[in-house]
Amino acid sequence: MSESTRKSLADQYAVIIRNSQDIKAASGTYETFRFKRRALFCGAYMDIVEGAGAPDFVMKQVARYWTSAKKNWNGKMRKAPNSKKRLSSLPKNWQRKIWEA
């Protein structure tokens, strides 16, 4: 991978990380929050992989994951039965802790 390509990918990752920090949980549950973040990263990762010209088998895996992520994200996601309990046990600055994890 050339130096310019590497720099370009690094810049794209920086933008993704900045954008992901702006996302808030729509329903307020940790499950939804985590899922949106995963879907966002997967979509962005797909753009990067396409730009870098990844092998077809990698693209197929990413595309399959992204399709199922979108399908589940469109209101079909089940709420975890213990999500309220888990949310209340998280510290006050839980969002920041999730990003740093």
Backbone hydrogen bonds in HBPLUS format (Angstrom, degrees):
<---DONOR---> <-ACCEPTOR-->    atom                        ^
c    i                          cat <-CA-CA->   ^        H-A-AA   ^      H-
h    n   atom  resd res      DA  || num        DHA   H-A  angle D-A-AA Bond
n    s   type  num  typ     dist DA aas  dist angle  dist       angle   num
A0006-ARG N   A0002-SER O   3.02 MM   4  6.27 161.1  2.06 150.2 155.7     1
A0007-LYS N   A0003-GLU O   2.93 MM   4  6.18 156.4  1.99 147.9 154.3     2
A0008-SER N   A0004-SER O   2.93 MM   4  6.12 158.0  1.98 146.3 152.4     3
A0009-LEU N   A0005-THR O   2.96 MM   4  6.24 160.0  2.00 153.5 157.9     4
A0010-ALA N   A0006-ARG O   2.99 MM   4  6.20 156.9  2.04 146.5 153.2     5
A0011-ASP N   A0007-LYS O   2.94 MM   4  6.22 154.9  2.01 150.1 156.5     6
A0012-GLN N   A0008-SER O   3.02 MM   4  6.32 156.4  2.08 146.7 153.1     7
A0013-TYR N   A0009-LEU O   2.95 MM   4  6.23 158.6  2.00 151.5 156.9     8
A0014-ALA N   A0010-ALA O   3.03 MM   4  6.29 154.2  2.10 145.3 152.3     9
A0015-VAL N   A0011-ASP O   3.10 MM   4  6.43 154.7  2.17 150.1 155.8    10
A0016-ILE N   A0012-GLN O   3.00 MM   4  6.30 159.8  2.05 151.3 156.9    11
A0017-ILE N   A0013-TYR O   2.93 MM   4  6.19 164.5  1.95 156.3 159.7    12
A0018-ARG N   A0014-ALA O   3.02 MM   4  6.26 158.1  2.07 145.9 152.0    13
A0019-ASN N   A0015-VAL O   2.87 MM   4  6.11 167.6  1.89 156.4 159.4    14
A0020-SER N   A0016-ILE O   2.85 MM   4  6.01 160.1  1.88 153.8 159.5    15
A0021-GLN N   A0017-ILE O   3.25 MM   4  6.41 139.1  2.43 139.8 148.7    16
A0021-GLN N   A0018-ARG O   3.19 MM   3  5.39 133.0  2.43  99.1 111.2    17
A0022-ASP N   A0019-ASN O   2.97 MM   3  5.39 151.6  2.05 109.8 118.6    18
A0023-ILE N   A0020-SER O   3.27 MM   3  5.45 154.9  2.33 103.0 110.2    19
A0033-PHE N   A0029-THR O   3.19 MM   4  6.40 167.7  2.21 151.3 155.0    20
A0034-ARG N   A0030-TYR O   2.87 MM   4  6.04 164.6  1.89 155.7 159.2    21
A0035-PHE N   A0031-GLU O   2.95 MM   4  6.14 155.7  2.01 147.4 154.5    22
A0036-LYS N   A0032-THR O   2.90 MM   4  6.14 165.6  1.92 158.4 161.0    23
A0037-ARG N   A0033-PHE O   3.10 MM   4  6.29 162.0  2.13 148.0 153.1    24
A0038-ARG N   A0034-ARG O   2.98 MM   4  6.21 157.5  2.04 145.6 151.8    25
A0039-ALA N   A0035-PHE O   2.90 MM   4  6.16 160.2  1.94 153.9 159.0    26
A0040-LEU N   A0036-LYS O   2.89 MM   4  6.08 160.9  1.93 151.7 156.9    27
A0041-PHE N   A0037-ARG O   2.95 MM   4  6.17 167.0  1.96 153.3 156.5    28
A0042-CYS N   A0038-ARG O   2.92 MM   4  6.05 154.5  1.99 145.2 152.8    29
A0043-GLY N   A0039-ALA O   2.99 MM   4  6.19 161.8  2.03 150.3 154.3    30
A0044-ALA N   A0040-LEU O   3.01 MM   4  6.23 163.5  2.04 152.5 157.1    31
A0045-TYR N   A0041-PHE O   2.77 MM   4  5.86 153.6  1.84 145.7 154.0    32
A0046-MET N   A0042-CYS O   2.95 MM   4  6.13 149.4  2.04 144.3 152.0    33
A0047-ASP N   A0043-GLY O   3.21 MM   4  6.58 152.6  2.29 143.3 149.3    34
A0048-ILE N   A0044-ALA O   3.10 MM   4  6.43 159.3  2.14 149.3 154.5    35
A0049-VAL N   A0045-TYR O   2.85 MM   4  6.11 163.8  1.88 154.5 158.9    36
A0050-GLU N   A0046-MET O   2.92 MM   4  6.10 162.6  1.95 151.8 156.4    37
A0051-GLY N   A0047-ASP O   2.99 MM   4  6.19 158.2  2.04 146.1 152.3    38
A0052-ALA N   A0048-ILE O   2.91 MM   4  6.17 144.8  2.04 147.3 157.3    39
A0054-ALA N   A0049-VAL O   3.25 MM   5  5.58 146.9  2.37 144.4 150.7    40
A0053-GLY N   A0050-GLU O   3.13 MM   3  5.15 153.1  2.21 100.0 108.3    41
A0058-VAL N   A0055-PRO O   3.13 MM   3  5.61 130.9  2.38 109.6 121.3    42
A0059-MET N   A0055-PRO O   3.24 MM   4  6.62 162.2  2.28 151.4 156.4    43
A0060-LYS N   A0056-ASP O   2.88 MM   4  6.17 155.1  1.94 157.4 164.3    44
A0061-GLN N   A0057-PHE O   3.27 MM   4  6.44 157.6  2.32 138.4 143.2    45
A0062-VAL N   A0058-VAL O   3.01 MM   4  6.32 166.6  2.03 158.0 161.4    46
A0063-ALA N   A0059-MET O   2.81 MM   4  5.93 163.1  1.84 151.6 156.9    47
A0064-ARG N   A0060-LYS O   2.92 MM   4  6.04 156.1  1.97 146.2 152.6    48
A0065-TYR N   A0061-GLN O   3.03 MM   4  6.27 160.5  2.07 148.7 153.8    49
A0066-TRP N   A0062-VAL O   2.87 MM   4  6.07 163.6  1.89 154.3 159.0    50
A0067-THR N   A0063-ALA O   2.94 MM   4  6.06 157.6  1.99 148.6 153.9    51
A0068-SER N   A0064-ARG O   3.16 MM   4  6.39 166.0  2.18 147.9 151.1    52
A0069-ALA N   A0065-TYR O   2.88 MM   4  6.09 148.0  1.98 145.2 155.4    53
A0070-LYS N   A0066-TRP O   2.94 MM   4  6.18 158.9  1.99 148.8 153.1    54
A0071-LYS N   A0067-THR O   3.00 MM   4  6.21 161.5  2.04 149.3 154.7    55
A0072-ASN N   A0068-SER O   2.99 MM   4  6.12 163.7  2.01 147.9 151.5    56
A0073-TRP N   A0069-ALA O   2.88 MM   4  5.94 142.2  2.02 141.6 153.1    57
A0074-ASN N   A0070-LYS O   3.15 MM   4  6.31 138.6  2.33 147.8 155.1    58
A0075-GLY N   A0073-TRP O   2.75 MM   2  5.66 141.6  1.89 105.2  94.3    59
A0083-SER N   A0080-ALA O   3.07 MM   3  5.17 164.2  2.09 118.6 117.7    60
A0086-ARG N   A0082-ASN O   2.98 MM   4  6.20 161.0  2.02 153.5 159.3    61
A0087-LEU N   A0083-SER O   2.88 MM   4  6.00 154.5  1.94 144.4 151.4    62
A0088-SER N   A0084-LYS O   3.01 MM   4  6.26 161.2  2.04 151.9 155.7    63
A0089-SER N   A0085-LYS O   3.15 MM   4  6.36 135.3  2.36 139.5 151.1    64
A0089-SER N   A0086-ARG O   3.20 MM   3  5.19 130.8  2.45  92.9 106.2    65
A0090-LEU N   A0087-LEU O   3.13 MM   3  5.36 157.3  2.19 104.9 112.0    66
A0094-TRP N   A0091-PRO O   3.14 MM   3  5.18 126.4  2.44 125.0 119.3    67
A0097-LYS N   A0093-ASN O   3.25 MM   4  6.55 161.4  2.29 151.4 157.0    68
A0098-ILE N   A0094-TRP O   2.97 MM   4  6.19 151.8  2.05 150.0 156.6    69
A0099-TRP N   A0095-GLN O   3.18 MM   4  6.54 159.0  2.22 151.3 155.8    70
A0100-GLU N   A0096-ARG O   3.05 MM   4  6.34 153.6  2.13 150.2 157.6    71
A0101-ALA N   A0097-LYS O   3.06 MM   4  6.17 128.7  2.33 139.3 151.8    72
A0101-ALA N   A0098-ILE O   3.20 MM   3  5.19 137.7  2.38  95.4 107.2    73
